[in-house]
Structure formats: structure tokens, C-alpha cells
Amino acid sequence: MKTSIVFFSMIGILLADVSEAAEKKKTANKSDEEVLEFQTSVDPKVYSPKEFQKKSGHKTQAIPEPGTPLMPIKERRDQVFTKVTGLDKEISAFDELAKDLLYARAKTRGINELAKIYPKIPAELLTRLQKEISLSETTKK
């Protein structure tokens, strides 16, 4: 009789600990949800991105003009890569898709995010790659 009381008491303590842990997890998830941000793209011919951002509260940018490709042709991409001295050694194991992703990310993301995605490539090379992409985009137009 005594052992069954102790046993059920221990189960009650364990259940209380589990429910407390679940409550903490719910609270942690709520704080994670608050950190989430949304970004919206709108057609500037239909709605001003600035006005949409004011109304929605979300980061808003204009949809790129059609004909403004995110990716250049392979030869132009490789030409940009060769202008960044030392990058060829860092990306020698990359396949074509990985090179395309590096180019697209370097074109559209900040240096801190790039450095997290590509920790093996020195930040200095990533910064120079971003500058070369920017230069190639302005001379292309």
C-alpha cells in the first residue's frame, strides 16, 4: 500500500514537471513568433511600395522589372568571379548550381548573411564579389 502511494505521488510530480516544461516551451515559441518578419513585393505600377509598407507594417520592395534577370549568363558570371582574386580557389569544388546560388545571394543579400551561408569563404572575398557584381550590373545597362 505504501509503495503504491509513493509510486502515484512520483507520477504526479513527473506529470507536473512535464506540464511546466510544456508551458515554458509555449512561452518560448511565442517569443520566437514575435521575431518573424515578413517581406512583401508589390508591383509599383499598381501600388506604391512605401504606401503599402505604411499600411501593412511589413518590409516592402518593388517587384523587379521584367527582363531584369537575377542571374547573368554563365560566361558573364564566371567573368565576374575571375575578377575577384582568390575566389576561384575557394569555389573550385562548387558545381554550376552552387556558383549560381553564390552569385544570386551575393547580389541580393547583405555581407553578414553571406558570411553565415559561406563561412569557409573569407568575408573580404565576399565583399569584393558583391562590389564586382554591382559594377558588372551597372556596366551591363
C-alpha positions in Angstrom: 0.0 0.0 0.0 2.8 2.4 1.0 4.7 1.7 -2.3 1.6 2.4 -4.4 1.1 5.8 -2.7 4.8 6.7 -3.3 4.6 5.4 -6.9 1.5 7.5 -7.6 3.0 10.5 -5.9 6.1 10.3 -8.1 3.9 10.0 -11.2 2.1 13.2 -10.1 5.4 15.0 -9.7 6.6 13.9 -13.1 3.4 15.0 -14.7 3.7 18.4 -13.1 7.2 18.7 -14.4 6.1 17.8 -17.9 3.3 20.3 -17.9 5.6 23.0 -16.6 8.1 22.2 -19.4 5.3 22.3 -22.0 4.2 25.7 -20.7 7.8 27.0 -20.9 8.0 25.7 -24.5 4.8 27.5 -25.4 6.2 30.8 -24.0 9.5 30.3 -25.9 7.6 29.7 -29.1 5.6 32.8 -28.7 8.8 34.9 -28.4 10.1 33.1 -31.5 7.0 34.1 -33.4 7.4 37.7 -32.5 10.8 37.8 -34.2 9.4 36.6 -37.5 9.3 39.3 -40.1 7.5 39.3 -43.4 8.7 40.9 -46.6 6.3 41.8 -49.4 6.9 42.6 -53.0 4.4 44.8 -54.8 4.1 46.0 -58.4 4.9 49.7 -58.2 2.6 50.3 -61.2 -0.3 49.1 -59.1 0.6 50.2 -55.6 3.5 52.3 -54.2 5.8 50.1 -52.1 6.2 52.9 -49.5 2.4 53.3 -49.1 2.0 49.5 -48.9 4.6 49.3 -46.2 2.9 52.1 -44.2 -0.4 50.2 -44.3 0.8 46.7 -43.8 3.8 47.2 -41.5 5.8 44.7 -43.5 9.1 45.4 -45.3 8.1 46.1 -48.8 10.0 46.3 -52.0 9.1 46.7 -55.7 8.9 43.7 -57.9 11.9 43.7 -60.2 11.1 44.8 -63.8 10.6 42.0 -66.2 13.8 41.5 -68.2 16.0 42.2 -65.1 17.3 38.7 -64.6 18.7 37.7 -61.2 21.3 35.6 -63.0 23.6 36.5 -65.8 24.7 34.0 -68.5 27.3 31.5 -67.3 30.2 33.3 -69.1 29.4 36.6 -67.5 29.0 35.1 -64.1 32.4 33.4 -64.4 33.9 36.6 -65.7 32.8 38.4 -62.5 34.2 35.5 -60.4 37.6 35.7 -62.0 37.8 39.4 -61.3 37.8 38.6 -57.5 41.3 37.4 -56.9 41.4 34.3 -54.7 37.7 33.4 -55.2 38.4 30.7 -57.8 40.4 28.7 -55.2 37.5 29.0 -52.7 34.8 27.9 -55.1 36.8 25.2 -57.1 34.6 22.4 -55.6 31.4 24.2 -56.4 29.1 22.8 -59.1 27.2 25.2 -61.5 24.2 25.4 -59.2 26.3 26.3 -56.2 28.0 29.0 -58.3 24.7 30.4 -59.4 23.4 30.5 -55.8 26.6 32.2 -54.7 26.1 34.9 -57.4 22.4 35.4 -56.6 23.0 35.6 -52.9 25.9 38.0 -53.2 23.7 40.1 -55.4 20.7 40.2 -53.1 21.9 39.6 -49.5 24.0 41.5 -47.0 27.6 40.6 -46.1 26.7 39.3 -42.7 24.1 36.9 -44.1 26.6 35.8 -46.8 29.3 35.2 -44.3 26.9 32.9 -42.4 26.0 30.9 -45.5 29.6 30.7 -46.7 31.7 30.5 -43.6 34.7 29.0 -45.5 35.0 31.9 -47.9 36.7 35.0 -46.3 34.4 37.9 -45.8 36.8 40.1 -47.7 36.3 38.0 -50.8 32.6 38.1 -50.4 32.6 41.9 -50.1 34.8 42.2 -53.2 32.4 39.8 -55.1 29.4 42.0 -54.2 31.3 45.1 -55.5 32.2 43.3 -58.7 28.6 42.2 -59.2 27.4 45.7 -58.6 29.9 47.1 -61.1 29.0 44.5 -63.7 25.3 45.2 -63.3 25.9 49.0 -63.9 28.1 48.5 -66.9 25.7 46.0 -68.4 22.9 48.6 -68.6 
